[in-house]
Amino acid sequence: MIEVPEKTPSAEAEMGQAPEVSEAEGLRREKEELLTKLKYLQAEFENYRKRVERDAEIVVKFAHEALLARLLPVLDELDVAVGSLKDEAGKGVRMVRDNLVKAMREAGLQEIPADGRPFDPYTMDAVEQVSEKDSKDGFVKKVLRKGYRLHDRILRPAQVVVVRNQGDVNG
């Protein structure tokens, strides 16, 4: 004969409780997973927001870059004109040049200092080398064309003549 276990209240409670416990445990795990995903998405969105803000700042910061680059040859020509005109016309050209330089500086343009400084390949182009015993090796002897940067970007490198003494080992 086959014995069938008797159903007791405690056995029924255990059998009914087991699905409830596993269901509750599953819901708890699902909740934790969803909270983890939510935190990840919040962090990802915050990083995205910061990146968009940073990109927008860069766009604003360098909005005038193309225009300033196109105005540099005009500034070069004004510098030549100021150097060659010594009369009242020269004063007028100098005033125009100074106003242009002021406006360009307000937009973030900075001249790259080069004359008499050590040659810097990141901000200068050496277009000529000269040997001079009285000058330090690797230093800029003459600036042929001024260089400019816009904030932290090189807009145009300075074109320079660099002293290169073959016998000067120490620099």
N, CA, C and O of each residue as an XYZ file, in Angstrom:
684
protein
N       0.791     -1.147      0.000
C       0.000      0.000      0.000
C       0.863      1.251      0.000
O       1.944      1.283      0.589
N       0.364      2.279     -0.672
C       1.128      3.517     -0.800
C       0.637      4.474      0.258
O      -0.554      4.717      0.455
N       1.619      4.982      0.903
C       1.269      5.956      1.938
C       1.339      7.351      1.376
O       2.316      7.728      0.729
N       0.325      8.094      1.622
C       0.273      9.488      1.200
C       0.499     10.314      2.444
O      -0.175     10.140      3.459
N       1.451     11.208      2.348
C       1.688     12.009      3.553
C       0.467     12.852      3.862
O      -0.223     13.378      2.988
N       0.258     12.942      5.109
C      -0.888     13.729      5.535
C      -0.594     15.202      5.393
O       0.525     15.676      5.590
N      -1.639     15.891      5.046
C      -1.491     17.339      4.940
C      -1.733     17.914      6.317
O      -2.813     17.805      6.898
N      -0.700     18.517      6.799
C      -0.822     19.175      8.099
C      -0.763     20.667      7.863
O      -0.248     21.097      6.831
N      -1.258     21.453      8.759
C      -1.201     22.901      8.576
C       0.227     23.399      8.409
O       0.464     24.334      7.644
N       1.183     22.794      9.111
C       2.566     23.267      8.988
C       3.138     22.903      7.624
O       3.911     23.679      7.061
N       2.781     21.750      7.083
C       3.260     21.351      5.764
C       2.657     22.247      4.697
O       3.350     22.637      3.757
N       1.396     22.578      4.824
C       0.759     23.479      3.868
C       1.411     24.856      3.919
O       1.623     25.488      2.884
N       1.722     25.309      5.103
C       2.341     26.624      5.262
C       3.718     26.637      4.608
O       4.088     27.607      3.947
N       4.476     25.555      4.793
C       5.812     25.481      4.196
C       5.720     25.464      2.675
O       6.488     26.150      2.001
N       4.799     24.698      2.138
C       4.659     24.602      0.692
C       4.167     25.921      0.114
O       4.616     26.308     -0.965
N       3.286     26.609      0.769
C       2.770     27.889      0.295
C       3.771     29.013      0.496
O       3.795     29.974     -0.273
N       4.579     28.897      1.504
C       5.534     29.954      1.832
C       6.720     29.934      0.875
O       7.286     30.983      0.566
N       7.092     28.775      0.415
C       8.253     28.661     -0.462
C       8.087     29.491     -1.730
O       9.016     30.219     -2.082
N       6.971     29.426     -2.430
C       6.824     30.270     -3.612
C       6.812     31.749     -3.255
O       7.333     32.571     -4.009
N       6.229     32.097     -2.124
C       6.199     33.506     -1.731
C       7.600     34.023     -1.450
O       7.937     35.143     -1.835
N       8.418     33.220     -0.784
C       9.789     33.624     -0.460
C      10.597     33.775     -1.739
O      11.290     34.778     -1.912
N      10.524     32.804     -2.634
C      11.312     32.896     -3.863
C      10.823     34.048     -4.737
O      11.624     34.693     -5.413
N       9.524     34.310     -4.730
C       8.991     35.436     -5.495
C       9.467     36.751     -4.889
O       9.855     37.667     -5.614
N       9.440     36.844     -3.582
C       9.913     38.057     -2.902
C      11.403     38.255     -3.148
O      11.858     39.375     -3.379
N      12.151     37.175     -3.097
C      13.596     37.254     -3.348
C      13.861     37.707     -4.785
O      14.746     38.527     -5.026
N      13.104     37.179     -5.723
C      13.245     37.577     -7.125
C      12.918     39.046     -7.326
O      13.613     39.754     -8.055
N      11.851     39.503     -6.672
C      11.490     40.923     -6.774
C      12.557     41.818     -6.144
O      12.852     42.899     -6.654
N      13.132     41.359     -5.031
C      14.191     42.134     -4.372
C      15.414     42.247     -5.290
O      15.992     43.325     -5.429
N      15.801     41.138     -5.909
C      16.948     41.156     -6.831
C      16.673     42.050     -8.036
O      17.534     42.816     -8.470
N      15.460     41.937     -8.565
C      15.087     42.765     -9.712
C      15.133     44.247     -9.339
O      15.588     45.081    -10.121
N      14.660     44.558     -8.143
C      14.698     45.947     -7.657
C      16.146     46.441     -7.563
O      16.453     47.556     -7.983
N      17.031     45.609     -7.012
C      18.445     45.988     -6.884
C      19.083     46.196     -8.263
O      19.843     47.143     -8.465
N      18.771     45.309     -9.200
C      19.310     45.444    -10.558
C      18.818     46.731    -11.215
O      19.582     47.442    -11.867
N      17.530     47.016    -11.032
C      16.976     48.241    -11.619
C      17.577     49.487    -10.980
O      17.841     50.474    -11.667
N      17.793     49.444     -9.672
C      18.430     50.586     -8.995
C      19.862     50.775     -9.478
O      20.312     51.903     -9.679
N      20.573     49.674     -9.665
C      21.948     49.753    -10.175
C      21.955     50.351    -11.583
O      22.776     51.216    -11.891
N      21.034     49.886    -12.437
C      20.944     50.434    -13.793
C      20.587     51.915    -13.763
O      21.127     52.710    -14.531
N      19.672     52.274    -12.869
C      19.272     53.675    -12.744
C      20.456     54.549    -12.337
O      20.663     55.622    -12.903
N      21.231     54.088    -11.354
C      22.406     54.851    -10.917
C      23.415     54.985    -12.057
O      24.001     56.050    -12.251
N      23.612     53.905    -12.806
C      24.532     53.937    -13.942
C      24.057     54.946    -14.986
O      24.845     55.744    -15.493
N      22.763     54.903    -15.301
C      22.222     55.829    -16.296
C      22.284     57.275    -15.812
O      22.525     58.184    -16.607
N      22.068     57.494    -14.513
C      22.177     58.850    -13.971
C      23.607     59.360    -14.108
O      23.825     60.502    -14.510
N      24.580     58.515    -13.774
C      25.986     58.911    -13.894
C      26.353     59.149    -15.356
O      27.058     60.106    -15.677
N      25.877     58.283    -16.231
C      26.158     58.440    -17.658
C      25.549     59.738    -18.195
O      26.182     60.447    -18.978
N      24.334     60.042    -17.776
C      23.685     61.274    -18.215
C      24.424     62.498    -17.682
O      24.573     63.490    -18.396
N      24.883     62.437    -16.441
C      25.632     63.561    -15.862
C      26.930     63.789    -16.641
O      27.296     64.931    -16.918
N      27.619     62.712    -16.991
C      28.838     62.836    -17.803
C      28.521     63.424    -19.172
O      29.268     64.262    -19.676
N      27.426     62.994    -19.770
C      26.998     63.531    -21.064
C      26.707     65.026    -20.948
O      27.128     65.810    -21.799
N      25.995     65.415    -19.905
C      25.653     66.825    -19.700
C      26.923     67.671    -19.559
O      27.028     68.749    -20.145
N      27.879     67.175    -18.781
C      29.143     67.907    -18.603
C      29.901     68.010    -19.923
O      30.477     69.052    -20.234
N      29.900     66.923    -20.698
C      30.598     66.926    -21.992
C      29.955     67.927    -22.949
O      30.663     68.639    -23.662
N      28.635     67.990    -22.974
C      27.928     68.943    -23.832
C      28.234     70.371    -23.396
O      28.457     71.239    -24.239
N      28.248     70.623    -22.087
C      28.589     71.965    -21.586
C      30.005     72.347    -21.997
O      30.249     73.465    -22.449
N      30.941     71.404    -21.836
C      32.341     71.664    -22.191
C      32.475     71.932    -23.688
O      33.185     72.852    -24.094
N      31.793     71.132    -24.510
C      31.833     71.341    -25.959
C      31.246     72.696    -26.342
O      31.769     73.375    -27.226
N      30.167     73.086    -25.682
C      29.550     74.392    -25.967
C      30.496     75.525    -25.587
O      30.594     76.520    -26.305
N      31.193     75.380    -24.458
C      32.167     76.402    -24.052
C      33.276     76.530    -25.086
O      33.706     77.639    -25.402
N      33.740     75.408    -25.614
C      34.807     75.432    -26.622
C      34.317     76.105    -27.895
O      35.047     76.886    -28.506
N      33.091     75.807    -28.296
C      32.533     76.436    -29.503
C      32.488     77.948    -29.327
O      32.860     78.693    -30.233
N      32.035     78.400    -28.167
C      31.965     79.843    -27.907
C      33.375     80.433    -27.843
O      33.635     81.502    -28.396
N      34.273     79.730    -27.168
C      35.636     80.226    -26.976
C      36.365     80.425    -28.307
O      37.133     81.374    -28.462
N      36.122     79.532    -29.259
C      36.844     79.582    -30.527
C      35.953     79.988    -31.700
O      36.279     79.704    -32.853
N      34.847     80.642    -31.419
C      33.911     81.046    -32.472
C      34.545     82.009    -33.472
O      34.160     82.025    -34.641
N      35.500     82.801    -33.032
C      36.109     83.824    -33.890
C      37.376     83.334    -34.591
O      38.049     84.114    -35.264
N      37.703     82.061    -34.441
C      38.977     81.549    -34.948
C      39.155     81.786    -36.448
O      40.197     82.296    -36.860
N      38.190     81.439    -37.255
C      38.321     81.577    -38.713
C      38.454     83.043    -39.116
O      39.267     83.382    -39.975
N      37.659     83.905    -38.500
C      37.730     85.331    -38.826
C      39.084     85.911    -38.431
O      39.695     86.647    -39.207
N      39.554     85.585    -37.235
C      40.852     86.101    -36.792
C      41.972     85.615    -37.707
O      42.883     86.378    -38.029
N      41.913     84.365    -38.125
C      42.938     83.830    -39.032
C      42.946     84.597    -40.353
O      44.007     84.833    -40.930
N      41.775     84.982    -40.825
C      41.695     85.741    -42.083
C      42.151     87.186    -41.906
O      42.566     87.824    -42.874
N      42.080     87.708    -40.690
C      42.509     89.086    -40.438
C      44.015     89.212    -40.185
O      44.555     90.317    -40.244
N      44.694     88.112    -39.908
C      46.137     88.186    -39.626
C      46.939     88.774    -40.787
O      47.816     89.598    -40.528
N      46.699     88.407    -42.046
C      47.436     89.054    -43.143
C      47.159     90.560    -43.220
O      48.045     91.335    -43.579
N      45.948     90.970    -42.888
C      45.624     92.404    -42.863
C      46.454     93.089    -41.783
O      46.990     94.176    -41.999
N      46.556     92.455    -40.630
C      47.371     93.005    -39.542
C      48.840     93.084    -39.962
O      49.517     94.067    -39.662
N      49.332     92.060    -40.652
C      50.715     92.083    -41.155
C      50.937     93.278    -42.081
O      51.947     93.973    -41.976
N      49.997     93.512    -42.977
C      50.122     94.634    -43.917
C      50.061     95.975    -43.192
O      50.766     96.914    -43.563
N      49.230     96.068    -42.170
C      49.179     97.307    -41.382
C      50.494     97.535    -40.646
O      50.947     98.674    -40.534
N      51.112     96.470    -40.143
C      52.416     96.603    -39.481
C      53.467     97.134    -40.453
O      54.268     97.997    -40.093
N      53.466     96.619    -41.685
C      54.408     97.103    -42.705
C      54.130     98.567    -43.018
O      55.060     99.365    -43.135
N      52.862     98.922    -43.155
C      52.490    100.310    -43.466
C      52.913    101.247    -42.343
O      53.436    102.329    -42.607
N      52.695    100.850    -41.103
C      53.081    101.689    -39.957
C      54.591    101.893    -39.946
O      55.072    102.982    -39.635
N      55.336    100.845    -40.287
C      56.792    100.951    -40.306
C      57.320    101.842    -41.409
O      58.396    102.423    -41.269
N      56.592    101.961    -42.494
C      57.093    102.747    -43.623
C      56.550    104.174    -43.661
O      57.143    105.032    -44.315
N      55.447    104.447    -42.984
C      54.864    105.795    -42.985
C      55.241    106.524    -41.700
O      55.001    106.028    -40.600
N      55.837    107.713    -41.853
C      56.277    108.457    -40.669
C      55.514    109.762    -40.470
O      55.717    110.438    -39.461
N      54.662    110.126    -41.387
C      53.957    111.410    -41.305
C      52.593    111.242    -40.629
O      52.364    110.269    -39.910
N      51.706    112.184    -40.863
C      50.359    112.141    -40.284
C      49.583    110.917    -40.763
O      48.801    110.338    -40.008
N      49.799    110.527    -42.014
C      49.131    109.326    -42.527
C      49.561    108.099    -41.727
O      48.763    107.199    -41.469
N      50.827    108.079    -41.342
C      51.342    106.982    -40.520
C      50.643    106.911    -39.174
O      50.368    105.825    -38.665
N      50.353    108.093    -38.590
C      49.638    108.121    -37.308
C      48.235    107.544    -37.461
O      47.764    106.805    -36.597
N      47.575    107.882    -38.555
C      46.227    107.361    -38.804
C      46.226    105.853    -38.994
O      45.366    105.149    -38.464
N      47.204    105.362    -39.759
C      47.311    103.918    -39.977
C      47.624    103.216    -38.659
O      47.095    102.140    -38.384
N      48.487    103.831    -37.844
C      48.827    103.258    -36.535
C      47.579    103.165    -35.651
O      47.389    102.169    -34.952
N      46.733    104.192    -35.677
C      45.511    104.171    -34.874
C      44.578    103.045    -35.331
O      43.996    102.339    -34.508
N      44.443    102.888    -36.642
C      43.598    101.810    -37.170
C      44.160    100.458    -36.741
O      43.423     99.578    -36.295
N      45.489    100.306    -36.884
C      46.145     99.056    -36.496
C      45.935     98.781    -35.015
O      45.595     97.660    -34.637
N      46.136     99.797    -34.167
C      45.979     99.620    -32.721
C      44.549     99.231    -32.353
O      44.339     98.393    -31.476
N      43.577     99.832    -33.015
C      42.176     99.472    -32.753
C      41.882     98.031    -33.178
O      41.160     97.306    -32.492
N      42.447     97.630    -34.311
C      42.264     96.254    -34.769
C      42.897     95.276    -33.784
O      42.293     94.263    -33.433
N      44.113     95.581    -33.342
C      44.803     94.713    -32.383
C      44.007     94.621    -31.082
O      43.874     93.538    -30.511
N      43.481     95.744    -30.617
C      42.686     95.745    -29.381
C      41.463     94.837    -29.528
O      41.174     94.036    -28.639
N      40.751     94.960    -30.637
C      39.565     94.125    -30.868
C      39.944     92.647    -30.958
O      39.223     91.786    -30.454
N      41.069     92.356    -31.597
C      41.503     90.968    -31.732
C      41.919     90.395    -30.378
O      41.650     89.228    -30.093
N      42.569     91.199    -29.545
C      42.936     90.749    -28.193
C      41.695     90.462    -27.355
O      41.652     89.487    -26.606
N      40.690     91.320    -27.488
C      39.450     91.106    -26.739
C      38.768     89.805    -27.154
O      38.030     89.212    -26.367
N      39.011     89.365    -28.381
C      38.462     88.092    -28.857
C      39.337     86.907    -28.440
O      38.993     85.759    -28.722
N      40.468     87.175    -27.770
C      41.322     86.103    -27.264
C      42.629     85.909    -27.996
O      43.375     84.987    -27.667
N      42.938     86.743    -28.981
C      44.174     86.605    -29.744
C      45.361     87.096    -28.919
O      45.288     88.137    -28.266
N      46.460     86.330    -28.957
C      47.691     86.710    -28.259
C      48.872     86.514    -29.205
O      48.955     85.519    -29.925
N      49.777     87.482    -29.187
C      50.987     87.346    -29.995
C      51.917     86.358    -29.308
O      52.031     86.349    -28.082
N      52.580     85.527    -30.102
C      53.544     84.572    -29.556
C      54.885     85.282    -29.436
O      55.455     85.682    -30.451
N      55.406     85.448    -28.220
C      56.712     86.097    -28.073
C      57.803     85.186    -28.642
O      57.857     84.000    -28.316
N      58.663     85.739    -29.487
C      59.671     84.908    -30.136
C      61.051     85.550    -30.155
O      62.042     84.855    -29.932
N      61.151     86.848    -30.412
C      62.440     87.513    -30.614
C      63.336     87.368    -29.385
O      62.960     87.759    -28.279
N      64.539     86.794    -29.596
C      65.510     86.643    -28.521
C      65.218     85.487    -27.581
O      65.917     85.322    -26.581
N      64.236     84.706    -27.867
C      63.866     83.577    -27.002
C      64.370     82.261    -27.600
O      64.715     82.204    -28.780
N      64.412     81.210    -26.786
C      64.781     79.898    -27.340
C      63.751     79.445    -28.374
O      62.552     79.680    -28.222
N      64.239     78.799    -29.416
C      63.348     78.305    -30.463
C      62.411     77.250    -29.883
O      62.849     76.342    -29.177
N      61.119     77.377    -30.185
C      60.096     76.432    -29.730
C      59.385     75.876    -30.961
O      58.627     76.599    -31.607
N      59.611     74.616    -31.295
C      59.016     74.053    -32.508
C      57.490     73.964    -32.464
O      56.854     73.768    -33.500
N      56.903     74.105    -31.290
C      55.442     74.043    -31.177
C      54.780     75.373    -31.528
O      53.615     75.403    -31.924
N      55.518     76.466    -31.384
C      54.935     77.786    -31.639
C      55.663     78.552    -32.736
O      55.251     79.652    -33.104
N      56.755     77.973    -33.265
C      57.569     78.686    -34.251
C      57.959     77.765    -35.404
O      58.118     76.556    -35.234
N      58.108     78.370    -36.579
C      58.668     77.685    -37.745
C      60.012     78.336    -38.042
O      60.085     79.545    -38.261
N      61.076     77.536    -38.049
C      62.398     78.053    -38.398
C      62.508     78.052    -39.920
O      62.563     76.991    -40.541
N      62.538     79.243    -40.519
C      62.625     79.329    -41.974
C      64.055     79.568    -42.436
O      64.359     79.465    -43.624
N      64.930     79.888    -41.486
C      66.334     80.128    -41.828
C      67.186     79.904    -40.584
O      66.741     80.118    -39.456
N      68.442     79.462    -40.823
C      69.397     79.326    -39.729
C      70.624     80.157    -40.068
O      71.079     80.176    -41.211
N      71.150     80.841    -39.067
C      72.358     81.640    -39.260
C      73.367     81.257    -38.194
O      73.013     80.822    -37.098
N      74.638     81.431    -38.545
C      75.707     81.170    -37.594
C      76.221     82.504    -37.077
O      76.639     83.361    -37.856
N      76.189     82.673    -35.775
C      76.643     83.908    -35.140
C      77.321     83.558    -33.838
O      76.705     82.997    -32.931
N      78.610     83.895    -33.751
C      79.370     83.520    -32.562
C      78.936     84.282    -31.321
O      79.092     83.777    -30.208
N      78.397     85.481    -31.482
C      78.008     86.298    -30.330
C      76.612     85.962    -29.803
O      76.192     86.513    -28.785
N      75.898     85.079    -30.471
C      74.531     84.741    -30.061
C      74.465     83.293    -29.593
O      75.263     82.452    -30.007
N      73.507     83.024    -28.728
C      73.342     81.669    -28.205
C      72.719     80.757    -29.251
O      71.814     81.147    -29.989
N      73.226     79.543    -29.293
C      72.727     78.531    -30.209
C      71.279     78.172    -29.858
O      70.940     77.982    -28.690
N      70.434     78.084    -30.890
C      69.050     77.679    -30.680
C      68.115     78.809    -30.302
O      66.938     78.575    -30.025
N      68.623     80.034    -30.286
C      67.782     81.187    -29.956
C      67.318     81.882    -31.235
O      67.971     81.804    -32.276
N      66.191     82.554    -31.134
C      65.631     83.274    -32.277
C      66.411     84.567    -32.474
O      66.511     85.389    -31.564
N      66.959     84.737    -33.670
C      67.703     85.946    -34.012
C      66.762     87.031    -34.525
O      66.921     88.208    -34.202
N      65.768     86.618    -35.337
C      64.884     87.593    -35.963
C      63.525     86.950    -36.237
O      63.439     85.772    -36.585
N      62.480     87.735    -36.076
C      61.124     87.281    -36.395
C      60.769     87.812    -37.780
O      60.751     89.024    -37.999
N      60.489     86.908    -38.710
C      60.113     87.312    -40.065
C      58.610     87.567    -40.176
O      58.173     88.453    -40.911
N      57.836     86.790    -39.447
C      56.386     86.978    -39.421
C      55.896     86.578    -38.031
O      56.191     85.486    -37.544
N      55.151     87.472    -37.409
C      54.666     87.219    -36.054
C      53.737     86.012    -36.024
O      53.009     85.729    -36.976
N      53.788     85.318    -34.903
C      52.891     84.189    -34.682
C      51.829     84.571    -33.664
O      52.027     85.468    -32.844
N      50.701     83.876    -33.729
C      49.589     84.195    -32.833
C      48.930     82.915    -32.341
O      48.925     81.886    -33.017
N      48.373     83.019    -31.139
C      47.572     81.939    -30.584
C      46.214     82.500    -30.200
O      46.081     83.679    -29.872
N      45.220     81.646    -30.246
C      43.881     81.988    -29.788
C      43.640     81.127    -28.559
O      43.450     79.914    -28.658
N      43.650     81.770    -27.408
C      43.570     81.081    -26.116
C      44.721     80.082    -26.048
O      45.878     80.496    -25.967
N      44.441     78.788    -26.079
C      45.519     77.804    -25.975
C      45.855     77.127    -27.307
O      46.649     76.187    -27.331
N      45.273     77.583    -28.401
C      45.541     77.009    -29.726
C      46.463     77.920    -30.527
O      46.340     79.144    -30.488
N      47.388     77.299    -31.253
C      48.246     78.062    -32.151
C      47.425     78.379    -33.402
O      46.986     77.481    -34.120
N      47.229     79.674    -33.642
C      46.485     80.105    -34.825
C      47.427     80.189    -36.026
O      47.083     79.798    -37.141
N      48.628     80.714    -35.758
C      49.651     80.792    -36.796
C      51.005     80.809    -36.091
O      51.240     81.672    -35.246
N      51.906     79.872    -36.419
C      53.219     79.887    -35.782
C      54.059     81.062    -36.288
O      53.891     81.523    -37.417
N      54.949     81.527    -35.442
C      55.864     82.599    -35.833
C      56.902     82.025    -36.802
O      57.387     80.910    -36.611
N      57.235     82.791    -37.838
C      58.306     82.398    -38.751
C      59.560     83.137    -38.308
O      59.579     84.366    -38.240
N      60.608     82.371    -38.005
C      61.781     82.960    -37.364
C      63.084     82.502    -38.013
O      63.149     81.489    -38.709
N      64.125     83.307    -37.746
C      65.498     82.954    -38.092
C      66.152     82.508    -36.792
O      66.097     83.218    -35.788
N      66.776     81.325    -36.810
C      67.340     80.735    -35.598
C      68.860     80.683    -35.709
O      69.408     80.382    -36.770
N      69.530     80.980    -34.602
C      70.990     80.883    -34.545
C      71.354     79.411    -34.390
O      70.852     78.721    -33.502
N      72.237     78.944    -35.272
C      72.704     77.566    -35.199
C      74.215     77.591    -35.333
O      74.740     77.631    -36.446
N      74.915     77.569    -34.212
C      76.376     77.574    -34.206
C      76.867     76.137    -34.132
O      76.565     75.416    -33.180
N      77.617     75.731    -35.130
C      78.078     74.342    -35.198
C      79.039     74.009    -34.062
O      79.013     72.895    -33.539
N      79.883     74.955    -33.677
C      80.884     74.690    -32.652
C      80.354     74.834    -31.239
O      81.027     74.408    -30.300
N      79.197     75.405    -31.048
C      78.639     75.654    -29.718
C      77.917     74.402    -29.237
O      76.776     74.141    -29.617
N      78.607     73.629    -28.390
C      78.045     72.361    -27.928
C      77.128     72.573    -26.727
O      76.126     71.871    -26.588
N      77.453     73.524    -25.861
C      76.698     73.721    -24.626
C      75.421     74.514    -24.816
O      74.537     74.422    -23.963
N      75.270     75.273    -25.861
C      74.069     76.073    -26.101
C      74.124     77.283    -25.282
O      73.207     78.103    -25.329
